[in-house]
Amino acid sequence: MRLRTVSAGLAVAAVAVMAAGGPVNAADGPSEDEVRTAVQRAVAGKATAADLEIIKNDPQLARTVPVSVKVGDPVVTRVDPPRRPAGRDSSASRAALLLYDQVCVNTDVPLTLTSWAGTTIYTWHHAFSYCTANRTPGRESSRVISVGLYNRGDYLTDKSSVVYPQGLATDVFNAPVNGVIGTNTTGVGSRFFSHMARSVNLCFAQFACYASNLPQSKLTIGRDGVAVEFASPL
């Protein structure tokens, strides 16, 4: 796994803070430069055996230097259709009234970044709801999107103290009302999708940031759920 690293100058400040509140004494262990280099190589996915020893032997480094990412299975739950705002009528709600066998679902796909110690640095979620329905009763080949994506967004859970979320870098989707899904239940190969990416910095309080990454996923949409087309922490 590779993560984008920030400048070496900032990393020096961060490492100094990690090392028991001040610069490392060479007689007591690795030098400040050795620690900084180990952290930089680790977040770039290029750590040597010596780098790993430095990281593993420092409890704070072991808890805060990322090493792997896990993309969880989509969590899909059935939900009620969204309420129509009073005094308003949308193309989505009008279309839904004309369709049959409507199914509305909420989907949530987690992506978890873990440290060398196996602790969670954060879990980033990409979530939204939508509805599909048949144009013809009981005929799945006629199924279309009846209510477009709503409650759509992203959020972080299990966030450690080094995590500082930034802005959205990608926020695009294609799921038009009346788009034909047909018999595709899982979303594999679907042309309808949601793609989100959030910039996240890893920093030590007010001192410095030692890495930044971009958790993202593109989810393709089917009748009853979604498929993960791709997901990445880069």
C-alpha positions as CSV (number, residue, x, y, z in Angstrom):
1,M,0.0,0.0,0.0
2,R,1.2,3.5,-0.8
3,L,0.2,6.7,0.8
4,R,1.1,10.2,-0.3
5,T,3.7,11.7,2.0
6,V,4.2,15.3,3.0
7,S,7.5,17.1,3.0
8,A,10.4,15.8,5.0
9,G,10.6,19.0,7.0
10,L,7.1,18.4,8.5
11,A,7.8,14.8,9.1
12,V,10.9,15.7,11.2
13,A,8.7,17.7,13.5
14,A,6.1,15.0,13.8
15,V,8.7,12.3,14.6
16,A,10.3,14.5,17.2
17,V,7.0,14.8,19.0
18,M,6.4,11.1,18.8
19,A,9.7,10.2,20.4
20,A,8.8,10.5,24.1
21,G,8.2,14.2,23.8
22,G,11.5,15.3,22.3
23,P,14.4,14.4,20.0
24,V,15.7,10.9,20.1
25,N,19.1,10.3,21.8
26,A,21.2,8.0,19.6
27,A,22.5,6.2,22.7
28,D,18.9,5.2,23.6
29,G,17.8,4.0,20.2
30,P,17.5,5.1,16.5
31,S,18.3,8.7,15.6
32,E,15.7,11.3,14.7
33,D,16.7,11.0,11.0
34,E,16.4,7.2,11.1
35,V,12.9,7.4,12.7
36,R,11.8,10.0,10.1
37,T,13.1,7.9,7.2
38,A,11.4,4.8,8.6
39,V,8.1,6.6,8.8
40,Q,8.4,8.1,5.3
41,R,9.3,4.7,3.8
42,A,6.5,3.0,5.7
43,V,3.7,5.4,4.5
44,A,5.1,5.0,1.0
45,G,4.9,1.2,1.2
46,K,8.7,0.8,1.0
47,A,9.7,0.0,4.5
48,T,12.8,-2.2,5.0
49,A,13.2,-4.8,7.8
50,A,15.2,-2.2,9.8
51,D,12.4,0.4,9.3
52,L,9.8,-2.1,10.6
53,E,11.9,-2.8,13.7
54,I,12.0,0.9,14.5
55,I,8.2,1.2,14.0
56,K,7.3,-1.9,15.9
57,N,9.5,-1.0,18.9
58,D,7.9,2.4,19.4
59,P,4.3,2.0,20.7
60,Q,3.1,5.3,19.3
61,L,4.6,4.7,15.8
62,A,3.1,1.2,15.8
63,R,-0.3,2.7,16.5
64,T,-0.2,5.5,14.0
65,V,1.8,4.4,10.9
66,P,-0.6,2.8,8.4
67,V,0.1,-0.5,6.8
68,S,-3.0,-1.9,5.2
69,V,-6.5,-1.2,4.1
70,K,-9.6,-3.5,4.2
71,V,-12.7,-2.8,2.1
72,G,-15.8,-4.2,3.8
73,D,-18.7,-5.9,2.2
74,P,-21.6,-3.6,1.3
75,V,-24.1,-3.3,4.1
76,V,-27.6,-3.1,2.5
77,T,-30.8,-2.5,4.4
78,R,-34.4,-2.1,3.1
79,V,-35.8,1.4,3.8
80,D,-39.1,3.2,3.2
81,P,-39.3,5.5,0.2
82,P,-38.3,9.1,0.9
83,R,-41.2,11.4,1.9
84,R,-42.2,13.9,-0.7
85,P,-41.7,17.5,0.5
86,A,-45.0,19.2,1.3
87,G,-46.4,21.2,-1.6
88,R,-43.8,19.9,-4.1
89,D,-43.8,17.1,-6.7
90,S,-40.6,15.8,-8.2
91,S,-40.0,13.7,-11.3
92,A,-38.7,11.0,-9.0
93,S,-41.9,10.8,-6.9
94,R,-44.2,11.0,-10.0
95,A,-42.3,8.2,-11.7
96,A,-42.5,6.1,-8.5
97,L,-46.3,6.4,-8.5
98,L,-46.5,4.8,-11.9
99,L,-44.3,1.9,-11.2
100,Y,-44.7,-1.5,-9.5
101,D,-42.9,-3.7,-7.0
102,Q,-40.8,-0.8,-5.7
103,V,-37.7,-1.6,-3.6
104,C,-35.8,1.1,-1.7
105,V,-32.5,0.3,-0.1
106,N,-29.7,2.0,1.9
107,T,-26.2,0.9,1.2
108,D,-23.0,1.6,3.2
109,V,-19.5,0.4,2.1
110,P,-16.7,0.8,4.7
111,L,-13.0,1.1,4.0
112,T,-10.7,0.7,7.0
113,L,-7.1,1.8,7.4
114,T,-5.1,-0.1,9.9
115,S,-1.7,0.5,11.6
116,W,1.4,-1.7,12.1
117,A,0.0,-2.7,15.5
118,G,-3.3,-3.8,14.0
119,T,-5.3,-0.9,15.4
120,T,-7.8,1.0,13.3
121,I,-6.7,4.5,12.2
122,Y,-10.1,5.2,10.7
123,T,-13.0,3.7,8.8
124,W,-14.4,5.7,5.9
125,H,-17.9,5.0,4.7
126,H,-19.6,5.7,1.3
127,A,-23.4,5.6,1.8
128,F,-26.6,6.5,0.0
129,S,-30.2,5.3,-0.6
130,Y,-32.2,4.8,-3.8
131,C,-35.3,3.0,-5.1
132,T,-36.1,0.8,-8.1
133,A,-39.4,-0.5,-9.5
134,N,-40.9,-2.3,-12.4
135,R,-42.7,-0.6,-15.2
136,T,-44.7,-3.7,-15.7
137,P,-46.1,-5.7,-12.7
138,G,-43.9,-8.7,-11.9
139,R,-41.6,-8.1,-14.9
140,E,-38.0,-7.7,-13.6
141,S,-36.7,-6.9,-17.1
142,S,-38.7,-3.7,-16.9
143,R,-37.1,-2.5,-13.7
144,V,-35.9,1.1,-13.6
145,I,-34.6,3.6,-11.0
146,S,-37.7,5.1,-9.5
147,V,-36.1,7.4,-7.0
148,G,-32.6,8.7,-7.6
149,L,-29.8,8.7,-5.0
150,Y,-30.7,10.5,-1.7
151,N,-29.2,10.6,1.7
152,R,-25.9,10.4,-0.2
153,G,-22.7,11.2,1.6
154,D,-19.6,9.9,3.4
155,Y,-18.5,9.8,7.0
156,L,-15.7,8.5,9.3
157,T,-16.0,6.1,12.3
158,D,-13.3,4.7,14.6
159,K,-11.3,7.8,14.0
160,S,-8.0,8.0,15.9
161,S,-6.4,11.2,17.2
162,V,-4.1,11.6,14.2
163,V,-6.9,11.8,11.6
164,Y,-7.8,15.2,10.2
165,P,-10.5,14.9,7.4
166,Q,-10.2,17.5,4.6
167,G,-12.6,18.3,1.7
168,L,-14.2,16.0,-0.9
169,A,-11.9,15.4,-3.9
170,T,-14.5,13.5,-6.0
171,D,-18.2,13.6,-5.8
172,V,-19.9,12.3,-8.9
173,F,-22.8,9.9,-9.7
174,N,-24.9,8.6,-12.5
175,A,-28.3,7.2,-11.5
176,P,-31.1,9.0,-13.4
177,V,-34.8,8.4,-12.7
178,N,-36.1,5.9,-15.3
179,G,-32.6,4.5,-15.9
180,V,-33.1,0.8,-16.8
181,I,-31.5,-1.7,-14.4
182,G,-33.5,-4.7,-15.5
183,T,-32.7,-8.0,-13.9
184,N,-29.3,-6.9,-12.5
185,T,-29.8,-7.4,-8.7
186,T,-26.2,-6.9,-7.4
187,G,-25.0,-4.0,-9.5
188,V,-22.0,-5.9,-11.1
189,G,-21.3,-4.3,-14.4
190,S,-24.0,-1.7,-14.0
191,R,-23.6,1.7,-15.8
192,F,-25.2,3.5,-12.8
193,F,-22.8,4.4,-10.1
194,S,-21.7,6.7,-7.2
195,H,-18.0,7.7,-6.8
196,M,-16.8,9.6,-3.8
197,A,-13.3,10.4,-2.5
198,R,-12.4,12.2,0.7
199,S,-9.0,13.8,1.4
200,V,-7.6,12.8,4.9
201,N,-4.4,14.0,6.6
202,L,-2.6,12.1,9.3
203,C,-1.1,14.5,11.7
204,F,0.2,14.8,15.3
205,A,-2.0,17.5,16.9
206,Q,-0.8,21.0,16.1
207,F,2.7,20.0,15.1
208,A,2.9,18.4,11.7
209,C,1.3,16.0,9.2
210,Y,3.3,12.9,8.2
211,A,1.0,11.5,5.5
212,S,-2.2,12.2,3.5
213,N,-4.4,9.8,1.6
214,L,-7.6,9.7,-0.4
215,P,-10.0,7.0,0.7
216,Q,-12.4,6.5,-2.2
217,S,-14.8,4.0,-3.8
218,K,-16.9,3.7,-6.9
219,L,-20.1,1.7,-6.3
220,T,-22.2,0.4,-9.2
221,I,-26.0,0.1,-8.6
222,G,-28.4,-2.8,-9.0
223,R,-31.9,-3.7,-8.0
224,D,-31.2,-4.9,-4.5
225,G,-27.7,-3.5,-3.7
226,V,-24.4,-2.3,-5.0
227,A,-21.1,-3.8,-6.2
228,V,-17.7,-2.3,-5.4
229,E,-16.2,-1.4,-8.8
230,F,-13.0,-0.2,-7.1
231,A,-11.9,1.1,-3.7
232,S,-8.5,2.6,-2.6
233,P,-6.9,4.6,0.1
234,L,-4.8,6.5,-2.5
